[in-house]
Amino acid sequence: MKKILFPVSLVISAFIVNGQANHMDFEKYNPTSTLVVPQHILTKAKYPFIDVHNHQFGMPTQNLNDLVNDMNKLNMAVMVNLSGQSGDILKKSIENIKATAPKRFIVFANIDFAGIGESDWTTRAVKQLEEDVKNGANGLKIYKSLGLSVKDNLGKRVAVDDQRLDAIWEKCGELKIPVLIHTADPKPFWDSLDENNERWLELVTHPERKRGNTNPAPFEELLNEQHRMFKKHSKTTFIAAHFGWYANDLAKLSLLLDDMNNVVVEFGAVIAELGRQPKAAKAFFTKYQNRILFGKDSWVPEEYTTYFRVLETQDEYFPYHKKYHAFWRMYGMGLPDEILKKVYYKNALRIVPNIDKTLFPD
């Protein structure tokens, strides 16, 4: 058999078999496993759940009835839209929700960092946050741009724990709203792009995601900034998005949670990390069952099956839904009902204000 390699950017190999050229895209290479084991393809969660990490940028004007119909198929009782923005845009989202599906959506506000460093920026930002909460926001979402790309009025990178933001975090504690914050990206984005990097395929197909110690700062520095901020504002509840990027190091995450009682986590976009270590993940979910929320991150209904299978079943060796994210197979944790209920809705009911409790069984 003769093998011909094409440019790496195409991630394609061609094989000459019986005189015929066969082209194979790595993304399409998905051999059927010969392993015969029980399979439970769950398209609906066992209990109604709250997705605390979703994005609906069109919510001010979109047809929410269609969205609710799709949510019902998954048994999603409440969606938290983290992309509420601010001001009039946020108000329009709230109005649309009230007119169409008042019990099914929660909206988080966002901060406009433009102009940070100006003498009155912090005062204006806090005032806008108060107005947004008065208008119906029930939390604050901070995107990864803080720490990565936000710059002040002098062009300097704004650190996650910049003191000019302190009043915002304090106000969230005073208003009793949580802050869901995404800082940095997966650690392999900072590592060498070679055969040892298990995110190699993702970085080759999405080169804009590659980072480095000067682009704009080391991974550890960004996370340390976040953790200093968490500790400084101990009266504010923070939801660390994506398991704080430590789903692949649960021992480290355990130490962080033990050290910071005001922090909880959600597993949006990192279910693949949990699904490849079901024993360790189940032990973690058991220990921290009161501090884990359900989150997915993107609205692709068919992808929720992976989440349900990892959480609810004891299935073995099933695929993740995006090969460039995870080329390995998943295994189910088989969480008991009481922990499932906490992860699906009880914890979110305790942490996110104004969710209608009548939507849930107990």
C-alpha positions, -999 to +999 in steps of 0.1 A: +000+000+000+014+034-010+006+064+011+007+100-002+005+129+022-012+161+012-006+195+029-012+194+066-038+222+064-061+199+046-057+171+072-061+146+043-043+114+034-047+095+002-042+058+000-036+038-032-056+006-028-060-019-058-049+009-081-076+033-069-069+066-049-090+068-018-091+101+000-099+102+037-107+133+057-098+128+094-131+144+104-149+118+083-129+088+095-152+073+120-150+035+119-178+015+134-167-001+166-170-039+168-175-036+205-209-050+215-221-032+247-254-018+258-263+016+243-288+042+256-292+070+231-309+096+254-326+124+235-343+137+266-331+144+301-345+122+329-355+154+349-364+189+338-331+208+336-318+244+337-291+251+311-271+279+327-248+284+298-265+292+265-264+320+240-293+335+221-282+367+205-314+372+186-337+370+217-350+406+214-369+397+182-368+359+177-398+336+178-395+321+213-423+296+207-401+277+182-373+277+207-395+265+235-408+236+214-372+225+208-365+229+246-395+207+254-381+179+233-350+179+255-369+184+288-351+217+292-373+237+316-353+269+316-326+283+294-303+310+307-293+334+279-259+347+288-259+371+258-284+396+272-261+426+265-274+457+282-297+487+281-324+488+255-313+455+239-317+437+272-351+453+279-363+441+245-353+405+253-372+407+287-402+421+269-402+393+244-399+367+271-428+382+291-450+383+261-442+348+249-427+324+275-423+342+309-413+311+328-388+296+304-359+320+301-335+339+323-313+366+310-278+377+322-265+412+315-230+419+300-205+447+307-194+471+280-156+475+287-152+503+261-136+533+278-123+515+309-097+538+324-117+569+320-124+587+352-161+579+355-161+545+337-165+524+368-193+546+382-211+544+348-207+506+346-221+500+380-250+522+374-258+504+341-256+471+359-281+482+385-304+494+358-301+461+339-310+441+370-339+465+377-351+458+341-350+420+346-314+407+344-307+379+369-270+376+366-239+389+349-219+371+322-182+380+316-167+368+283-132+356+279-123+389+262-116+401+297-080+390+302-075+382+266-084+412+245-100+440+266-077+470+268-081+502+287-081+537+273-042+537+273-041+504+253-030+482+282-044+447+287-070+447+314-064+419+339-093+398+352-086+411+387-081+448+377-091+469+406-112+492+384-136+463+382-139+457+419-170+478+423-188+457+397-181+424+415-191+440+449-224+453+434-232+418+421-228+405+457-250+433+470-277+426+444-274+389+451-268+379+414-242+354+403-214+362+379-207+335+353-172+341+340-152+325+313-114+332+316-087+319+292-091+288+270-080+251+273-043+248+284-032+230+252-039+262+232-008+275+249+013+244+243+036+236+214+017+227+182+032+193+177+024+155+179+021+157+217-007+182+217-040+165+220-058+196+206-036+195+175-065+189+151-086+217+166-057+241+164-048+231+128-084+235+117-090+266+138-055+283+139-070+315+154-073+297+187-036+292+192-022+311+221+012+318+236+028+333+267+028+367+250-006+362+233-016+379+255-003+362+287+005+327+301-024+304+308-014+302+345-013+340+348-048+344+335-063+318+358-044+332+388-059+366+380-093+350+381-087+331+414-074+363+431-106+380+421-127+352+434-110+354+468-111+391+470-148+392+465-159+363+488-194+377+492-202+374+455-211+341+439-191+332+409-199+305+384-166+293+368-175+285+331-161+253+316-152+238+350-126+267+352-106+248+325-097+222+350-120+194+340-089+175+329-073+180+364-101+174+389-076+172+418-066+208+410-102+219+407-110+202+440-083+222+458-096+254+443-132+247+453-121+238+488-103+271+490-131+293+476-165+286+490-181+313+468-173+295+436-194+269+417-188+254+383-206+244+351-194+220+324-203+237+292-181+224+263-160+201+286-182+171+289-156+152+268-131+156+296-156+141+321-167+113+298-132+099+294-126+096+332-160+084+345-147+070+378-129+101+388-156+123+375-183+105+394-163+108+426-159+145+419-197+149+413-204+131+444-182+152+466-192+185+450-228+177+442-240+210+456-216+231+435-221+218+399-245+233+374-256+220+340-243+241+311-236+233+275-225+266+258-239+263+223-275+258+211-272+226+190-301+204+203-288+171+190-255+175+209-273+173+243-275+135+239-238+133+247-244+152+280-273+131+290-254+098+283-224+109+303-245+120+333-273+094+333-260+061+318-232+036+323-227+033+286-192+025+274-171+037+245-195+061+227-184+090+205-183+127+213-202+149+189-172+170+176-142+150+166-119+180+165-127+186+202-123+151+213-112+121+192-115+098+222-146+079+233-169+086+262-182+066+292-212+072+314-210+081+350-244+068+359-251+094+385-278+086+411-311+104+410-304+128+439-272+140+423-288+143+389-316+165+403-290+188+419-270+191+387-301+194+365-320+220+385-317+222+423-283+239+424-293+265+398-325+272+416-305+281+447-279+302+428-298+320+400-326+342+413-362+343+400-364+309+383-399+296+386-398+266+410-432+253+399-415+239+367-397+213+388-409+182+406-396+190+441 
